[in-house]
Amino acid sequence: DLHSSVETPDKVKADAPVYAGKEEDIKQSKRITASVHDREVVVFYHEGKFYAMDRYCYHAGGPLHLGEIEDINGQPCIICPWHKYKITLATGEGLYQAVNPTEPSATPKWRSKGIKQRTHTVTVDNGSVYVTLSDLSISCDSDYYADKYKKTGSSDM
Ligand code: FES
């Protein structure tokens, strides 16, 4: 099956935080990409907070690091540049607008499809930003593209 490749022999190593960049640089650029244990992630700095998630959109592998951030129902979301899917920065939930068929004229409500994009933990220590991958044994839709576009070897962009 698709997910059997997720099991990695060096699980302990995959849990270790990886340096992603300087705090002041990311605060200025607002986003950076990084390879964390061969996984491509994007780190955002938005309204005073850091967020990290898989870099490629769960839908069809779109480049989330090139998306716009928008507030939807008070939740900051990245808008995938390819097909405009909306993903919450904090939890990786896919949002969609639901229309009530019995009330078609009403404003559609935002609903969650559940967690679709894997998010990761960001820690800041002494001016350096680190990313710790979330538990890879629990599968997530974005794993497919994370595995497909895995970085092996050099990590230059
Ligand atoms: Fe992101 Fe389709 S690839 S919305």
Backbone and ligand atoms as CSV (ligand in chain L), in Angstrom:
chain,resi,resn,atom,element,x,y,z
A,1,ASP,N,N,0.824,-1.208,0.000
A,1,ASP,CA,C,0.000,0.000,0.000
A,1,ASP,C,C,0.861,1.263,0.000
A,2,LEU,N,N,0.248,2.383,-0.238
A,2,LEU,CA,C,0.963,3.656,-0.393
A,2,LEU,C,C,1.743,4.060,0.850
A,3,HIS,N,N,1.228,3.684,2.007
A,3,HIS,CA,C,1.800,4.220,3.237
A,3,HIS,C,C,2.900,3.356,3.838
A,4,SER,N,N,3.149,2.190,3.236
A,4,SER,CA,C,4.149,1.315,3.829
A,4,SER,C,C,5.545,1.940,3.782
A,5,SER,N,N,5.764,2.848,2.823
A,5,SER,CA,C,7.078,3.469,2.706
A,5,SER,C,C,7.326,4.516,3.796
A,6,VAL,N,N,6.285,4.847,4.550
A,6,VAL,CA,C,6.425,5.883,5.577
A,6,VAL,C,C,7.267,5.388,6.757
A,7,GLU,N,N,7.226,4.088,7.004
A,7,GLU,CA,C,8.001,3.551,8.116
A,7,GLU,C,C,9.492,3.725,7.846
A,8,THR,N,N,10.130,4.416,8.740
A,8,THR,CA,C,11.542,4.677,8.526
A,8,THR,C,C,12.362,4.017,9.633
A,9,PRO,N,N,13.495,3.456,9.279
A,9,PRO,CA,C,14.293,2.762,10.282
A,9,PRO,C,C,14.879,3.717,11.334
A,10,ASP,N,N,15.172,4.962,10.915
A,10,ASP,CA,C,15.748,5.880,11.896
A,10,ASP,C,C,14.693,6.842,12.436
A,11,LYS,N,N,13.709,6.276,13.100
A,11,LYS,CA,C,12.607,7.048,13.637
A,11,LYS,C,C,13.074,8.054,14.693
A,12,VAL,N,N,14.022,7.627,15.518
A,12,VAL,CA,C,14.529,8.491,16.571
A,12,VAL,C,C,15.129,9.751,15.960
A,13,LYS,N,N,15.891,9.566,14.922
A,13,LYS,CA,C,16.522,10.681,14.253
A,13,LYS,C,C,15.467,11.618,13.648
A,14,ALA,N,N,14.413,11.050,13.091
A,14,ALA,CA,C,13.370,11.856,12.464
A,14,ALA,C,C,12.610,12.720,13.468
A,15,ASP,N,N,12.735,12.403,14.746
A,15,ASP,CA,C,12.078,13.188,15.788
A,15,ASP,C,C,12.893,14.398,16.215
A,16,ALA,N,N,14.148,14.445,15.807
A,16,ALA,CA,C,15.029,15.511,16.281
A,16,ALA,C,C,14.726,16.828,15.567
A,17,PRO,N,N,14.744,17.954,16.309
A,17,PRO,CA,C,14.532,19.257,15.675
A,17,PRO,C,C,15.662,19.570,14.692
A,18,VAL,N,N,15.291,20.242,13.600
A,18,VAL,CA,C,16.279,20.597,12.574
A,18,VAL,C,C,16.281,22.118,12.408
A,19,TYR,N,N,17.451,22.685,12.349
A,19,TYR,CA,C,17.600,24.125,12.168
A,19,TYR,C,C,17.015,24.542,10.818
A,20,ALA,N,N,16.152,25.556,10.825
A,20,ALA,CA,C,15.514,25.985,9.572
A,20,ALA,C,C,15.993,27.363,9.132
A,21,GLY,N,N,16.442,28.176,10.056
A,21,GLY,CA,C,16.909,29.503,9.680
A,21,GLY,C,C,16.989,30.424,10.881
A,22,LYS,N,N,17.445,31.631,10.630
A,22,LYS,CA,C,17.554,32.621,11.701
A,22,LYS,C,C,16.205,33.273,11.935
A,23,GLU,N,N,15.876,33.451,13.206
A,23,GLU,CA,C,14.599,34.052,13.574
A,23,GLU,C,C,14.394,35.391,12.863
A,24,GLU,N,N,15.393,36.259,12.898
A,24,GLU,CA,C,15.205,37.588,12.307
A,24,GLU,C,C,15.033,37.528,10.785
A,25,ASP,N,N,15.708,36.577,10.148
A,25,ASP,CA,C,15.569,36.440,8.689
A,25,ASP,C,C,14.154,36.005,8.322
A,26,ILE,N,N,13.621,35.044,9.058
A,26,ILE,CA,C,12.276,34.542,8.729
A,26,ILE,C,C,11.216,35.591,9.068
A,27,LYS,N,N,11.463,36.336,10.147
A,27,LYS,CA,C,10.516,37.406,10.480
A,27,LYS,C,C,10.476,38.438,9.361
A,28,GLN,N,N,11.590,38.632,8.718
A,28,GLN,CA,C,11.647,39.618,7.644
A,28,GLN,C,C,11.078,39.080,6.327
A,29,SER,N,N,11.473,37.868,5.965
A,29,SER,CA,C,11.019,37.309,4.678
A,29,SER,C,C,9.602,36.743,4.792
A,30,LYS,N,N,9.133,36.512,6.031
A,30,LYS,CA,C,7.791,35.988,6.328
A,30,LYS,C,C,7.628,34.504,5.990
A,31,ARG,N,N,8.541,33.948,5.235
A,31,ARG,CA,C,8.423,32.526,4.916
A,31,ARG,C,C,9.752,32.014,4.392
A,32,ILE,N,N,10.023,30.780,4.658
A,32,ILE,CA,C,11.191,30.120,4.064
A,32,ILE,C,C,10.838,28.657,3.839
A,33,THR,N,N,11.586,28.031,2.959
A,33,THR,CA,C,11.440,26.589,2.809
A,33,THR,C,C,12.661,25.932,3.439
A,34,ALA,N,N,12.484,24.706,3.877
A,34,ALA,CA,C,13.595,23.994,4.497
A,34,ALA,C,C,13.406,22.497,4.282
A,35,SER,N,N,14.509,21.781,4.311
A,35,SER,CA,C,14.449,20.320,4.284
A,35,SER,C,C,14.651,19.827,5.704
A,36,VAL,N,N,13.691,19.072,6.194
A,36,VAL,CA,C,13.771,18.549,7.550
A,36,VAL,C,C,13.755,17.027,7.450
A,37,HIS,N,N,14.869,16.410,7.726
A,37,HIS,CA,C,15.009,14.961,7.542
A,37,HIS,C,C,14.494,14.559,6.157
A,38,ASP,N,N,14.960,15.246,5.140
A,38,ASP,CA,C,14.615,14.978,3.737
A,38,ASP,C,C,13.172,15.334,3.370
A,39,ARG,N,N,12.443,15.930,4.293
A,39,ARG,CA,C,11.066,16.310,4.000
A,39,ARG,C,C,11.031,17.808,3.714
A,40,GLU,N,N,10.340,18.193,2.656
A,40,GLU,CA,C,10.273,19.608,2.275
A,40,GLU,C,C,9.157,20.296,3.052
A,41,VAL,N,N,9.534,21.290,3.848
A,41,VAL,CA,C,8.538,22.014,4.626
A,41,VAL,C,C,8.626,23.508,4.308
A,42,VAL,N,N,7.582,24.225,4.697
A,42,VAL,CA,C,7.598,25.677,4.602
A,42,VAL,C,C,7.330,26.213,6.005
A,43,VAL,N,N,8.090,27.242,6.367
A,43,VAL,CA,C,7.886,27.902,7.653
A,43,VAL,C,C,7.356,29.299,7.363
A,44,PHE,N,N,6.227,29.634,7.965
A,44,PHE,CA,C,5.639,30.963,7.792
A,44,PHE,C,C,5.799,31.751,9.086
A,45,TYR,N,N,5.968,33.062,8.939
A,45,TYR,CA,C,5.857,33.955,10.082
A,45,TYR,C,C,4.694,34.875,9.771
A,46,HIS,N,N,3.633,34.769,10.568
A,46,HIS,CA,C,2.422,35.525,10.270
A,46,HIS,C,C,1.850,36.096,11.555
A,47,GLU,N,N,1.709,37.413,11.596
A,47,GLU,CA,C,1.156,38.121,12.748
A,47,GLU,C,C,1.725,37.630,14.072
A,48,GLY,N,N,3.036,37.613,14.124
A,48,GLY,CA,C,3.704,37.316,15.386
A,48,GLY,C,C,3.874,35.850,15.727
A,49,LYS,N,N,3.478,34.959,14.818
A,49,LYS,CA,C,3.600,33.532,15.120
A,49,LYS,C,C,4.297,32.782,13.992
A,50,PHE,N,N,4.988,31.719,14.380
A,50,PHE,CA,C,5.601,30.824,13.395
A,50,PHE,C,C,4.704,29.610,13.178
A,51,TYR,N,N,4.678,29.143,11.939
A,51,TYR,CA,C,3.931,27.939,11.581
A,51,TYR,C,C,4.787,27.129,10.614
A,52,ALA,N,N,4.671,25.819,10.673
A,52,ALA,CA,C,5.368,24.983,9.685
A,52,ALA,C,C,4.421,23.914,9.184
A,53,MET,N,N,4.536,23.611,7.892
A,53,MET,CA,C,3.720,22.542,7.313
A,53,MET,C,C,4.447,21.960,6.110
A,54,ASP,N,N,3.955,20.840,5.626
A,54,ASP,CA,C,4.504,20.273,4.398
A,54,ASP,C,C,4.388,21.318,3.296
A,55,ARG,N,N,5.417,21.361,2.452
A,55,ARG,CA,C,5.491,22.431,1.469
A,55,ARG,C,C,4.554,22.216,0.276
A,56,TYR,N,N,4.231,20.966,-0.035
A,56,TYR,CA,C,3.422,20.682,-1.218
A,56,TYR,C,C,1.980,20.355,-0.830
A,57,CYS,N,N,1.070,21.037,-1.486
A,57,CYS,CA,C,-0.364,20.942,-1.186
A,57,CYS,C,C,-0.881,19.507,-1.307
A,58,TYR,N,N,-1.698,19.119,-0.352
A,58,TYR,CA,C,-2.257,17.759,-0.318
A,58,TYR,C,C,-3.124,17.452,-1.527
A,59,HIS,N,N,-3.638,18.494,-2.192
A,59,HIS,CA,C,-4.576,18.251,-3.296
A,59,HIS,C,C,-3.868,17.691,-4.522
A,60,ALA,N,N,-2.871,18.413,-5.036
A,60,ALA,CA,C,-2.159,17.944,-6.228
A,60,ALA,C,C,-0.702,18.368,-6.215
A,61,GLY,N,N,-0.193,18.673,-5.026
A,61,GLY,CA,C,1.229,18.980,-4.907
A,61,GLY,C,C,1.612,20.421,-5.205
A,62,GLY,N,N,0.664,21.336,-5.144
A,62,GLY,CA,C,0.942,22.753,-5.410
A,62,GLY,C,C,1.917,23.343,-4.391
A,63,PRO,N,N,2.646,24.422,-4.809
A,63,PRO,CA,C,3.684,25.018,-3.961
A,63,PRO,C,C,3.115,25.991,-2.931
A,64,LEU,N,N,2.839,25.503,-1.734
A,64,LEU,CA,C,2.205,26.347,-0.719
A,64,LEU,C,C,3.084,27.523,-0.281
A,65,HIS,N,N,4.393,27.383,-0.461
A,65,HIS,CA,C,5.279,28.489,-0.055
A,65,HIS,C,C,5.101,29.707,-0.960
A,66,LEU,N,N,4.364,29.543,-2.067
A,66,LEU,CA,C,4.114,30.674,-2.966
A,66,LEU,C,C,2.692,31.205,-2.829
A,67,GLY,N,N,1.954,30.702,-1.846
A,67,GLY,CA,C,0.559,31.110,-1.687
A,67,GLY,C,C,0.404,32.382,-0.862
A,68,GLU,N,N,-0.789,32.945,-0.933
A,68,GLU,CA,C,-1.137,34.117,-0.118
A,68,GLU,C,C,-1.754,33.628,1.191
A,69,ILE,N,N,-1.586,34.433,2.233
A,69,ILE,CA,C,-2.232,34.104,3.501
A,69,ILE,C,C,-3.458,34.989,3.666
A,70,GLU,N,N,-4.561,34.366,4.046
A,70,GLU,CA,C,-5.821,35.088,4.221
A,70,GLU,C,C,-6.461,34.639,5.536
A,71,ASP,N,N,-7.197,35.538,6.134
A,71,ASP,CA,C,-7.916,35.168,7.338
A,71,ASP,C,C,-9.303,34.671,6.987
A,72,ILE,N,N,-9.623,33.476,7.410
A,72,ILE,CA,C,-10.954,32.936,7.160
A,72,ILE,C,C,-11.549,32.543,8.502
A,73,ASN,N,N,-12.664,33.186,8.843
A,73,ASN,CA,C,-13.285,32.935,10.152
A,73,ASN,C,C,-12.293,33.101,11.296
A,74,GLY,N,N,-11.426,34.081,11.176
A,74,GLY,CA,C,-10.470,34.333,12.242
A,74,GLY,C,C,-9.297,33.365,12.283
A,75,GLN,N,N,-9.198,32.475,11.284
A,75,GLN,CA,C,-8.070,31.555,11.240
A,75,GLN,C,C,-7.181,31.893,10.057
A,76,PRO,N,N,-5.884,32.143,10.293
A,76,PRO,CA,C,-5.015,32.392,9.146
A,76,PRO,C,C,-4.873,31.129,8.297
A,77,CYS,N,N,-5.047,31.307,6.981
A,77,CYS,CA,C,-5.004,30.169,6.051
A,77,CYS,C,C,-4.058,30.473,4.910
A,78,ILE,N,N,-3.380,29.450,4.438
A,78,ILE,CA,C,-2.604,29.596,3.208
A,78,ILE,C,C,-3.523,29.204,2.060
A,79,ILE,N,N,-3.494,30.016,0.998
A,79,ILE,CA,C,-4.314,29.723,-0.182
A,79,ILE,C,C,-3.377,29.115,-1.220
A,80,CYS,N,N,-3.620,27.877,-1.575
A,80,CYS,CA,C,-2.740,27.229,-2.552
A,80,CYS,C,C,-2.824,27.973,-3.878
A,81,PRO,N,N,-1.682,28.326,-4.479
A,81,PRO,CA,C,-1.729,29.084,-5.737
A,81,PRO,C,C,-2.286,28.289,-6.916
A,82,TRP,N,N,-2.353,26.991,-6.821
A,82,TRP,CA,C,-2.800,26.204,-7.972
A,82,TRP,C,C,-4.318,26.154,-8.123
A,83,HIS,N,N,-5.041,25.706,-7.122
A,83,HIS,CA,C,-6.501,25.614,-7.264
A,83,HIS,C,C,-7.224,26.284,-6.105
A,84,LYS,N,N,-6.467,27.139,-5.387
A,84,LYS,CA,C,-7.059,27.988,-4.337
A,84,LYS,C,C,-7.646,27.234,-3.153
A,85,TYR,N,N,-7.176,26.034,-2.904
A,85,TYR,CA,C,-7.602,25.364,-1.680
A,85,TYR,C,C,-7.123,26.184,-0.483
A,86,LYS,N,N,-7.906,26.166,0.571
A,86,LYS,CA,C,-7.573,26.931,1.768
A,86,LYS,C,C,-7.189,25.984,2.889
A,87,ILE,N,N,-6.047,26.252,3.503
A,87,ILE,CA,C,-5.525,25.356,4.541
A,87,ILE,C,C,-5.156,26.190,5.764
A,88,THR,N,N,-5.674,25.814,6.923
A,88,THR,CA,C,-5.365,26.593,8.128
A,88,THR,C,C,-3.895,26.399,8.500
A,89,LEU,N,N,-3.235,27.499,8.831
A,89,LEU,CA,C,-1.810,27.423,9.164
A,89,LEU,C,C,-1.587,26.652,10.455
A,90,ALA,N,N,-2.482,26.831,11.420
A,90,ALA,CA,C,-2.251,26.247,12.735
A,90,ALA,C,C,-2.464,24.739,12.760
A,91,THR,N,N,-3.436,24.248,11.993
A,91,THR,CA,C,-3.793,22.829,12.137
A,91,THR,C,C,-3.730,22.030,10.837
A,92,GLY,N,N,-3.575,22.701,9.688
A,92,GLY,CA,C,-3.527,21.977,8.421
A,92,GLY,C,C,-4.878,21.484,7.949
A,93,GLU,N,N,-5.946,22.090,8.468
A,93,GLU,CA,C,-7.282,21.673,8.028
A,93,GLU,C,C,-7.630,22.283,6.676
A,94,GLY,N,N,-8.257,21.483,5.844
A,94,GLY,CA,C,-8.769,21.983,4.579
A,94,GLY,C,C,-10.128,22.607,4.836
A,95,LEU,N,N,-10.328,23.848,4.360
A,95,LEU,CA,C,-11.626,24.507,4.560
A,95,LEU,C,C,-12.375,24.569,3.242
A,96,TYR,N,N,-13.673,24.440,3.318
A,96,TYR,CA,C,-14.492,24.595,2.114
A,96,TYR,C,C,-15.755,25.339,2.485
A,97,GLN,N,N,-16.383,25.908,1.475
A,97,GLN,CA,C,-17.613,26.649,1.728
A,97,GLN,C,C,-18.812,25.777,1.440
A,98,ALA,N,N,-19.634,25.614,2.447
A,98,ALA,CA,C,-20.793,24.748,2.308
A,98,ALA,C,C,-22.046,25.585,2.109
A,99,VAL,N,N,-22.828,25.198,1.098
A,99,VAL,CA,C,-24.102,25.864,0.848
A,99,VAL,C,C,-25.208,24.964,1.377
A,100,ASN,N,N,-26.118,25.558,2.093
A,100,ASN,CA,C,-27.267,24.805,2.571
A,100,ASN,C,C,-28.299,24.750,1.441
A,101,PRO,N,N,-28.592,23.550,0.892
A,101,PRO,CA,C,-29.493,23.454,-0.270
A,101,PRO,C,C,-30.914,23.925,0.029
A,102,THR,N,N,-31.288,23.899,1.293
A,102,THR,CA,C,-32.639,24.359,1.625
A,102,THR,C,C,-32.690,25.885,1.732
A,103,GLU,N,N,-31.510,26.487,1.702
A,103,GLU,CA,C,-31.432,27.935,1.865
A,103,GLU,C,C,-30.353,28.499,0.924
A,104,PRO,N,N,-30.535,28.288,-0.385
A,104,PRO,CA,C,-29.449,28.591,-1.340
A,104,PRO,C,C,-29.032,30.063,-1.375
A,105,SER,N,N,-29.864,30.941,-0.899
A,105,SER,CA,C,-29.512,32.356,-0.978
A,105,SER,C,C,-28.623,32.799,0.189
A,106,ALA,N,N,-28.547,31.966,1.208
A,106,ALA,CA,C,-27.747,32.333,2.380
A,106,ALA,C,C,-26.258,32.324,2.046
A,107,THR,N,N,-25.494,33.093,2.805
A,107,THR,CA,C,-24.050,33.121,2.590
A,107,THR,C,C,-23.471,31.750,2.951
A,108,PRO,N,N,-22.671,31.160,2.052
A,108,PRO,CA,C,-22.106,29.847,2.371
A,108,PRO,C,C,-21.243,29.904,3.633
A,109,LYS,N,N,-21.280,28.843,4.391
A,109,LYS,CA,C,-20.495,28.788,5.630
A,109,LYS,C,C,-19.199,28.023,5.398
A,110,TRP,N,N,-18.168,28.455,6.120
A,110,TRP,CA,C,-16.900,27.724,6.034
A,110,TRP,C,C,-16.956,26.490,6.915
A,111,ARG,N,N,-16.551,25.384,6.330
A,111,ARG,CA,C,-16.511,24.125,7.064
A,111,ARG,C,C,-15.123,23.512,6.914
A,112,SER,N,N,-14.817,22.604,7.838
A,112,SER,CA,C,-13.522,21.923,7.785
A,112,SER,C,C,-13.670,20.529,7.189
A,113,LYS,N,N,-12.727,20.154,6.331
A,113,LYS,CA,C,-12.687,18.785,5.806
A,113,LYS,C,C,-11.859,17.898,6.728
A,114,GLY,N,N,-11.327,18.486,7.798
A,114,GLY,CA,C,-10.413,17.750,8.670
A,114,GLY,C,C,-8.973,18.076,8.307
A,115,ILE,N,N,-8.067,17.465,9.020
A,115,ILE,CA,C,-6.643,17.752,8.799
A,115,ILE,C,C,-6.188,17.082,7.516
A,116,LYS,N,N,-5.705,17.893,6.594
A,116,LYS,CA,C,-5.289,17.403,5.279
A,116,LYS,C,C,-3.803,17.614,5.042
A,117,GLN,N,N,-3.299,18.724,5.546
A,117,GLN,CA,C,-1.900,19.080,5.341
A,117,GLN,C,C,-1.158,18.867,6.657
A,118,ARG,N,N,-0.065,18.149,6.601
A,118,ARG,CA,C,0.669,17.873,7.838
A,118,ARG,C,C,1.358,19.140,8.340
A,119,THR,N,N,1.122,19.491,9.600
A,119,THR,CA,C,1.816,20.619,10.209
A,119,THR,C,C,2.925,20.086,11.110
A,120,HIS,N,N,3.896,20.931,11.378
A,120,HIS,CA,C,5.039,20.538,12.190
A,120,HIS,C,C,5.250,21.574,13.289
A,121,THR,N,N,6.077,21.219,14.267
A,121,THR,CA,C,6.295,22.094,15.411
A,121,THR,C,C,7.488,23.011,15.168
A,122,VAL,N,N,7.278,24.289,15.450
A,122,VAL,CA,C,8.354,25.265,15.317
A,122,VAL,C,C,8.806,25.682,16.713
A,123,THR,N,N,10.103,25.683,16.940
A,123,THR,CA,C,10.624,26.196,18.203
A,123,THR,C,C,11.698,27.238,17.902
A,124,VAL,N,N,11.745,28.242,18.752
A,124,VAL,CA,C,12.740,29.294,18.583
A,124,VAL,C,C,13.661,29.243,19.787
A,125,ASP,N,N,14.941,29.167,19.517
A,125,ASP,CA,C,15.907,29.088,20.604
A,125,ASP,C,C,17.077,30.002,20.288
A,126,ASN,N,N,17.197,31.036,21.103
A,126,ASN,CA,C,18.369,31.894,20.977
A,126,ASN,C,C,18.562,32.454,19.562
A,127,GLY,N,N,17.457,32.904,18.953
A,127,GLY,CA,C,17.559,33.511,17.627
A,127,GLY,C,C,17.569,32.533,16.471
A,128,SER,N,N,17.462,31.239,16.782
A,128,SER,CA,C,17.420,30.232,15.719
A,128,SER,C,C,16.072,29.533,15.718
A,129,VAL,N,N,15.602,29.226,14.508
A,129,VAL,CA,C,14.300,28.573,14.363
A,129,VAL,C,C,14.517,27.114,13.975
A,130,TYR,N,N,13.830,26.229,14.690
A,130,TYR,CA,C,13.946,24.793,14.462
A,130,TYR,C,C,12.575,24.214,14.131
A,131,VAL,N,N,12.588,23.172,13.298
A,131,VAL,CA,C,11.343,22.474,12.975
A,131,VAL,C,C,11.467,21.025,13.435
A,132,THR,N,N,10.437,20.568,14.132
A,132,THR,CA,C,10.360,19.162,14.533
A,132,THR,C,C,9.195,18.537,13.782
A,133,LEU,N,N,9.458,17.478,13.053
A,133,LEU,CA,C,8.395,16.833,12.281
A,133,LEU,C,C,7.344,16.247,13.220
A,134,SER,N,N,6.096,16.279,12.773
A,134,SER,CA,C,5.039,15.651,13.565
A,134,SER,C,C,5.130,14.134,13.391
A,135,ASP,N,N,4.355,13.404,14.170
A,135,ASP,CA,C,4.426,11.944,14.200
A,135,ASP,C,C,4.048,11.338,12.843
A,136,LEU,N,N,5.055,10.834,12.137
A,136,LEU,CA,C,4.829,10.343,10.779
A,136,LEU,C,C,4.117,8.987,10.747
A,137,SER,N,N,3.934,8.379,11.912
A,137,SER,CA,C,3.254,7.080,11.901
A,137,SER,C,C,1.740,7.257,11.736
A,138,ILE,N,N,1.262,8.498,11.969
A,138,ILE,CA,C,-0.150,8.794,11.719
A,138,ILE,C,C,-0.215,9.423,10.332
A,139,SER,N,N,-0.885,8.769,9.390
A,139,SER,CA,C,-0.796,9.257,8.016
A,139,SER,C,C,-1.671,10.486,7.793
A,140,CYS,N,N,-1.290,11.260,6.786
A,140,CYS,CA,C,-1.950,12.526,6.476
A,140,CYS,C,C,-1.954,12.636,4.952
A,141,ASP,N,N,-2.968,13.283,4.385
A,141,ASP,CA,C,-3.079,13.343,2.924
A,141,ASP,C,C,-1.835,13.915,2.250
A,142,SER,N,N,-1.208,14.904,2.884
A,142,SER,CA,C,-0.066,15.552,2.229
A,142,SER,C,C,1.177,14.662,2.188
A,143,ASP,N,N,1.140,13.500,2.864
A,143,ASP,CA,C,2.303,12.592,2.840
A,143,ASP,C,C,2.616,12.119,1.426
A,144,TYR,N,N,1.606,11.977,0.622
A,144,TYR,CA,C,1.819,11.470,-0.730
A,144,TYR,C,C,2.813,12.345,-1.493
A,145,TYR,N,N,2.587,13.667,-1.481
A,145,TYR,CA,C,3.485,14.566,-2.214
A,145,TYR,C,C,4.789,14.797,-1.455
A,146,ALA,N,N,4.719,14.730,-0.126
A,146,ALA,CA,C,5.960,14.865,0.650
A,146,ALA,C,C,6.914,13.725,0.300
A,147,ASP,N,N,6.376,12.525,0.115
A,147,ASP,CA,C,7.234,11.390,-0.258
A,147,ASP,C,C,7.680,11.492,-1.704
A,148,LYS,N,N,6.766,11.928,-2.553
A,148,LYS,CA,C,7.072,12.013,-3.975
A,148,LYS,C,C,8.183,13.022,-4.259
A,149,TYR,N,N,8.156,14.162,-3.553
A,149,TYR,CA,C,9.141,15.220,-3.797
A,149,TYR,C,C,10.199,15.278,-2.706
A,150,LYS,N,N,10.423,14.166,-2.083
A,150,LYS,CA,C,11.435,14.064,-1.037
A,150,LYS,C,C,12.794,14.540,-1.540
A,151,LYS,N,N,13.460,15.290,-0.685
A,151,LYS,CA,C,14.830,15.720,-1.010
A,151,LYS,C,C,15.781,14.647,-0.533
A,152,THR,N,N,16.612,14.206,-1.426
A,152,THR,CA,C,17.690,13.333,-0.960
A,152,THR,C,C,18.980,13.961,-1.445
A,153,GLY,N,N,19.913,14.072,-0.548
A,153,GLY,CA,C,21.186,14.685,-0.895
A,153,GLY,C,C,21.155,16.172,-0.684
A,154,SER,N,N,21.628,16.955,-1.640
A,154,SER,CA,C,21.816,18.394,-1.425
A,154,SER,C,C,20.477,19.094,-1.272
A,155,SER,N,N,20.484,20.200,-0.549
A,155,SER,CA,C,19.218,20.866,-0.246
A,155,SER,C,C,19.183,22.294,-0.782
A,156,ASP,N,N,19.932,22.573,-1.823
A,156,ASP,CA,C,19.855,23.931,-2.372
A,156,ASP,C,C,18.564,24.085,-3.164
A,157,MET,N,N,18.005,25.304,-3.155
A,157,MET,CA,C,16.692,25.504,-3.766
A,157,MET,C,C,16.812,25.771,-5.254
L,1,FES,FE1,FE,-3.275,22.961,-4.086
L,1,FES,FE2,FE,-4.786,21.967,-6.016
L,1,FES,S1,S,-2.698,21.638,-5.672
L,1,FES,S2,S,-5.298,23.401,-4.532
